């Protein structure tokens, strides 16, 4: 997929798909994220024993980090400052060191006095595409060519 230098509202059509973008989160990235977030290791996100204490089979990617990954896929495509709203539902825990497939589909477009908006449906899956880790929607505001 070739990204335009700047994405405009007129470049987007209902049903367009972005991705799937494939991302992976390493153990070290989770440790670094948790440290910056103020939740230093060991915790359920970074340590097997701590994860098991709270009923998890393994350490997981923090939800807020997963949201950041989805946001990054959107802003890599549409540009910084375009995401107006992000509403995600977590359907499963997200593992470290696994390919994560983030798919986005344009589900609505709208122009009004507040600007040009697109609505996107979002999924994040792992190796089994019909078992999503995350489903949700995002609203983006894009400029016009004029």
Backbone torsions as a table, in degrees:
resi	resn	phi	psi	omega
1	UNK	NA	122.1	177.2
2	UNK	-91.0	127.6	-178.2
3	UNK	-90.1	134.3	176.0
4	UNK	-68.2	156.1	178.8
5	UNK	-57.6	-40.3	175.3
6	UNK	-143.8	134.2	-178.6
7	UNK	-91.6	130.3	177.7
8	UNK	-113.7	156.8	178.6
9	UNK	-53.5	-38.9	-177.9
10	UNK	-68.7	-13.7	179.1
11	UNK	-83.2	-10.3	-171.5
12	UNK	-108.4	135.9	177.0
13	UNK	-125.3	150.0	176.1
14	UNK	-53.8	131.2	179.6
15	UNK	93.2	-12.4	176.8
16	UNK	-56.2	145.9	178.1
17	UNK	-119.5	142.7	175.4
18	UNK	-115.4	124.0	178.4
19	UNK	90.4	-162.7	18.4
20	UNK	-76.8	137.0	170.7
21	UNK	-83.1	135.1	-179.6
22	UNK	-108.3	120.9	180.0
23	UNK	-126.5	161.7	176.6
24	UNK	-143.4	147.4	180.0
25	UNK	-118.4	119.2	-179.0
26	UNK	-83.4	163.2	175.4
27	UNK	-55.7	-44.8	-178.6
28	UNK	-63.8	-37.6	177.9
29	UNK	-63.7	-39.8	178.3
30	UNK	-66.1	-42.4	178.1
31	UNK	-60.3	-47.2	179.4
32	UNK	-61.9	-44.0	179.8
33	UNK	-61.0	-47.8	-178.9
34	UNK	-61.6	-38.3	178.2
35	UNK	-63.1	-46.3	178.6
36	UNK	-66.9	-32.9	-177.8
37	UNK	-74.6	-16.9	-179.0
38	UNK	92.9	18.7	178.8
39	UNK	-125.9	68.4	-172.0
40	UNK	-65.5	155.4	178.0
41	UNK	-65.9	151.5	1.3
42	UNK	-86.1	143.9	175.5
43	UNK	-154.7	-179.0	-175.6
44	UNK	-65.2	-15.8	179.4
45	UNK	-87.9	-19.9	-171.1
46	UNK	-121.8	-13.4	-168.9
47	UNK	-133.6	129.6	-178.4
48	UNK	-58.5	-47.5	-177.5
49	UNK	-63.0	-43.8	178.9
50	UNK	-65.0	-38.0	178.2
51	UNK	-63.0	-45.0	-179.8
52	UNK	-64.1	-33.2	178.5
53	UNK	-61.1	-28.1	179.4
54	UNK	-104.3	16.1	173.6
55	UNK	88.2	12.7	178.3
56	UNK	-95.7	150.8	179.2
57	UNK	-82.1	-18.1	-179.3
58	UNK	-161.5	164.2	174.1
59	UNK	-61.1	148.5	-176.2
60	UNK	-123.7	162.2	174.6
61	UNK	-75.7	129.5	178.5
62	UNK	-58.6	144.1	179.3
63	UNK	-55.9	-42.7	-178.4
64	UNK	-66.4	-30.4	175.8
65	UNK	-70.9	-38.8	176.7
66	UNK	-63.2	-40.2	176.9
67	UNK	-62.4	-39.3	178.0
68	UNK	-63.8	-38.1	177.7
69	UNK	-62.8	-44.6	178.3
70	UNK	-63.7	-44.2	178.0
71	UNK	-58.4	-40.8	-179.7
72	UNK	-64.7	-40.0	176.6
73	UNK	-59.5	-43.8	-179.8
74	UNK	-65.3	-45.7	-177.5
75	UNK	-74.7	-28.9	173.5
76	UNK	-62.7	-33.3	-179.4
77	UNK	-84.1	-48.6	-170.8
78	UNK	-99.6	-18.5	-179.5
79	UNK	109.0	156.0	179.3
80	UNK	-62.7	144.8	176.1
81	UNK	78.1	10.2	-177.6
82	UNK	-93.5	-22.5	-176.7
83	UNK	-78.0	118.4	-179.6
84	UNK	-95.5	-37.6	-176.6
85	UNK	-150.3	141.4	177.2
86	UNK	-136.3	119.9	-177.4
87	UNK	-126.6	104.4	-175.9
88	UNK	-116.4	145.1	176.0
89	UNK	-118.7	125.7	-179.6
90	UNK	-87.9	120.5	-177.7
91	UNK	-102.8	-8.8	-180.0
92	UNK	-168.3	165.1	177.7
93	UNK	-76.4	148.0	-174.9
94	UNK	-106.1	120.8	-175.5
95	UNK	-82.2	158.5	171.6
96	UNK	-77.7	159.6	167.3
97	UNK	56.4	31.1	177.6
98	UNK	-127.1	147.0	175.5
99	UNK	-66.2	130.0	177.9
100	UNK	-113.6	125.9	-176.7
101	UNK	-102.0	115.3	179.3
102	UNK	-105.3	114.8	179.4
103	UNK	-112.4	140.8	-179.5
104	UNK	-132.1	133.8	176.2
105	UNK	-130.5	134.8	178.9
106	UNK	-73.8	120.3	-176.5
107	UNK	-109.6	-13.0	178.8
108	UNK	-163.9	150.1	173.0
109	UNK	-131.7	146.2	-176.7
110	UNK	-153.5	136.7	172.9
111	UNK	-122.2	129.3	174.9
112	UNK	-148.7	-170.5	-176.3
113	UNK	-62.6	-20.2	180.0
114	UNK	-88.7	-8.6	177.3
115	UNK	134.2	-167.0	-179.1
116	UNK	-104.0	120.6	-176.4
117	UNK	-123.0	146.1	170.4
118	UNK	-125.1	143.7	176.2
119	UNK	-107.0	134.7	-178.1
120	UNK	-123.6	140.3	168.9
121	UNK	-94.3	138.3	-173.4
122	UNK	-126.6	140.6	169.7
123	UNK	-135.9	145.8	168.6
124	UNK	-125.9	122.6	178.7
125	UNK	-125.5	170.2	173.1
126	UNK	-106.6	-142.6	-178.3
127	UNK	-63.6	-26.5	179.0
128	UNK	-102.6	102.1	-171.9
129	UNK	-64.1	-22.5	-178.3
130	UNK	-88.5	9.0	177.1
131	UNK	-124.0	83.3	-174.6
132	UNK	-70.2	143.2	169.7
133	UNK	-81.1	-37.7	-177.6
134	UNK	-136.9	140.1	166.4
135	UNK	-129.9	156.7	178.0
136	UNK	170.2	-167.7	-179.4
137	UNK	-137.3	159.4	173.6
138	UNK	-140.5	148.4	173.7
139	UNK	-116.7	128.6	179.2
140	UNK	-121.3	148.3	176.5
141	UNK	-112.8	122.9	-176.9
142	UNK	-117.4	149.5	176.4
143	UNK	-76.6	161.8	172.3
144	UNK	-93.4	161.2	176.0
145	UNK	-68.9	-30.6	-177.9
146	UNK	-65.0	NA	NA
